[in-house]
Amino acid sequence: MNGSEINVGLMQLVFPMVKTVDMMSPALASHHLDVAYLALRISEQAGLPADDVRNTVLAGMLHDIGAFSLDERLDILDFEYHSPDRHCRAGYELLRHFEPFAEAAGIVRFHHVHWNNGDGRERHGVSVPLGSHILHLADRIAVLVPKNIQALSRVPEICTKIQDLRGTWFHPDAVDAALALAKHDNIWLDVVSHAVERPLADCLSEPQRLATLDELLAFGELVCQLIDFRSPFTATHTSGLAAAAVALSERLEFDEPQQKLLKLAAYLHDLGKLAIPIEVLEKPGRFTDDEWHTMRAHVYYTFHALSPLPALDQLTSWSALHQERLDGSGYPFGYTADRLPLGARVLAVADVFVGITEDRPYRAGMPEHEARAVLADMAAKRQLDPDIVRILFDDFDAFNTVRAQAQDRARERFQKFRENLDAGANGSA
């Protein structure tokens, strides 16, 4: 890192994010990438301008980001899926406030609208982009393509199916472009061979790869909401953790760029939870062994997502090690104190502190004396860093206020998000 700049492009972070989402089930493997690739080729064949192609591809990368449960994600893989509006609206609401994704958000919003002999030109009085219709077709083709070499033998059947739905389900121009592409074996083999990432990266490549910390923080805030807004059980957790971690870093005399990097690490620390179904995240009682191991895996998924980006090595070591413990009892690597950087230790203390003091729908947060007892016990066992816990204890009320205020703000944003979803369901958004 050089000052406040990091040699990484924002779009480089999209790939690990969407691949993590598709780790929720083997049935979902590479779905976002496959849809984006088919949308790329159909858009090019249809002659869309370069900017429209890029936004359609980006929308393909993110199109199901608003489908939070495993059941919903699996339902979407049914070609005859008929209840798509809510996940489309959720994706739109999550993405539209982040300026680099604003155009793609508009495409995501309507990516299951049927053409319906031209009535699909608009929805609720809003014009539906051609990219949405292309994405709809690409998405439905993707669920028909077998993930093996037998895909080539299925091409005639797929072509017949989309031809039969030309003008009703699908935009005629999109179907014509797809049928023209269908003659080329490489299109299908790219999908079944998982050879789609390079052309997608070329399409989304950025001329300027040096991102500022402020730009990355804006992206991190989006990821924070993608993670937390999936459920009222988690709606404010990351915001509270980020605020508490930054407050601790100030007492530890981190400089301003390091404080921002720690805040970004906090935003991304639960990135791996995008691979965890909300059916598990929302369970209020004790986990079964299988559920507990599923939940524990989220930290490894965070590491897996971020580690291919060398420019983010320090951030990765902070984010992905927040469940490690100084005595080696943590996970996923079982590291001991000598392997745990200060940033990871700060996030570990902040994560426990916020986790036990925040209110959840199924229980109230611990009062101060109980929270102190838990933290003191973990520090005494050298699970948490005693020096950082001591800083927290020295001004517990102030840290708790910072945590609570950040979570109040996040709760307001979550409530607004849910209100917009409900308004959309009534056709008023």
Phi, psi and omega in degrees: 000137178244102181063242182253018181242147179230135183279073178207142177268149179302321183292336175298333180278343179292319183301307179297329180295310184287329177293327176293317177304320184279000174278359182300329179203145176303332180294339183264357188309124175066014184301312181299318181293319180296317179296316180298320180294314178296322176296323177300308184292322178293318179297317178297315181296326180281354176080027177294147174301156186304318181295322179291322176300313183298315180293325177293320178295315179299320176298321177298322178296333189242008198296327182255021183296340179269003176267107193268331185261155177296319180301318180293318179298319180290324177301323182295337179284353174280122183305326184273016183308129187236005183232059190266350194301318188296316182289332175293315179294320180297316178299317178300313182296324181287324189268333195292337183276351178264109193308316180297342181252006188298315180294318179297325179300319179296329177285317178301321185307324187239026190281003172240015178285129176283149179293320173051050177056035176103342178295340180282008175294336179215159177219126182054037178079006180249135179294134179267122181296150174302325178303326178296319180290323176295317180296321177302313180295314180301320180296315181289325175297318183300324182284347178267342186279119175295144182272048177205179186297342179292355179304322183298324180286343180269352185302312179302319179296317179297316180298318179299318183296313182286330175295320179296334183258009178295124178093337177260290176283318194243147177298130183304319181295323178293318179296315181300319179295317181295320180293325176295322179289331188299341181287345186260113183302327186298330180300313182287321181290329174301319182291309185288338180266005181056042181252035187260344189292321181297309178297327177293317179297321178297319180294321186264005184300147182249134179297331180247111185269352185270106182262143176279157177300325180295320177296317179293326177295322177297319175295318179300323178294323175298313180299320177305315181288323176300323180285308191279327185281002176294337187204144173296343178293332186238007195302336185235002190299308187294323178298317178294319179296316181299317180295317180294319181295317179295320178299319176294320182294329176297317179293332179272004175064037168295142175285173187299314177299323180291326176295318179294320179296321178295320178297319177296318178299321177295317178301326186261359190296332179253025179308322181297344178291346174297340178269357183259123180298146179293342175301329176274314183301328186267006181286118184281336183266196182291138177287149164289169178302316180297317180294321180295318178291326175298314180296315180302328184295343185298330181290320176296320179297324174299312178300314182299324182287320189266335188296334178291357183252094184303329181295343182251024184304314182294316179300318181299317181294331176283311185295311191279353182250016186286348175258004173283157181232148184301331182272004178086006183271001183273192182212160011268350188259345183069030179294153174253181190307322184293345181255001188251111180291163184301319180300319178295323179293321178296314180296324179298314178295315181297322182294316178293315181303310181292319182301327183265342182260340182282151173280142173239160181303334185256358177193154177277155175292157180293143170292167188304315186296325178287319179297317177301318182297317179297311182295319180296319179296317180292326176291318180297326178277002183057040168272318173251155181293116183299326181293321180288320176298322179297320177299318178297317181292329183298334180215054187303315182300319181295315179296321180293325177293316177301314179300311184295319180295318178297321181287329174297317179296318179295323179296321177297318178295320179296317179297320177296319177302313181293323177297319180294324176298314181295321178297319178297324179296334180267007178077015182256009178218000000 
